Amino acid sequence: MVDASALGADSLRFERVYSASIEDVWALWTTKEGLAEWFAPEGMRFEVSTLEPWVGGAFDHVMTAVGAEQVAYFANLKRPTTAWVSGRFIELVRHQRLRIRFDIDFVPGVDSYPYDILVELHAEAGRVRMILTADRHPDPEMTRGATIGLTSQLQRFELAVAARTTREQRP
């Protein structure tokens, strides 16, 4: 759910609580295997080319629209269906906080700009509260798309957390 107080502000804010270990939630953000489980929104394919989870380390990946609805969305906007995205970890506190700055340089006719995602994790009695704050894009349509994409990603994140928890509970 998008925090209503964030609407009209300079960022988008999502908050979720998971019945999971802090280690599992952290691994979903900081390992190729973890990111592969959830980072692509519905109808998109995600491939990590470089993942260096330390301050200054790279998070470079490719996102490609593969679902008919997503392909049509990008075609309607006259934008490519594949984006090569470069990012850097600019803050990293193990099991607590990470900030990734992406260079948005793949939108035709738009100058490159930074786009930050901040993830804060709070371990609370066998559960993890995760707060994700993301910049708004200069273009309202990009912000709308980012909101839809982040919502989809967080739904997939929840499934990935549940799958990891189930695997750990098996005898």
Secondary structure, DSSP 8 states (H G I E B T S, - for coil): -B-GGGTTSSEEEEEEEESS-HHHHHHHHHSHHHHHTT-S-TTEEEEEEEE--STT-BEEEEEEE-SHHHHHHHHHTT--SEEEEEEEEEEEETTTEEEEEEEE--STTS--EEEEEEEEEEEETTEEEEEEEEE--SSHHHHHHHHHHHHHHHHHHHHHHHHHHHHHH--
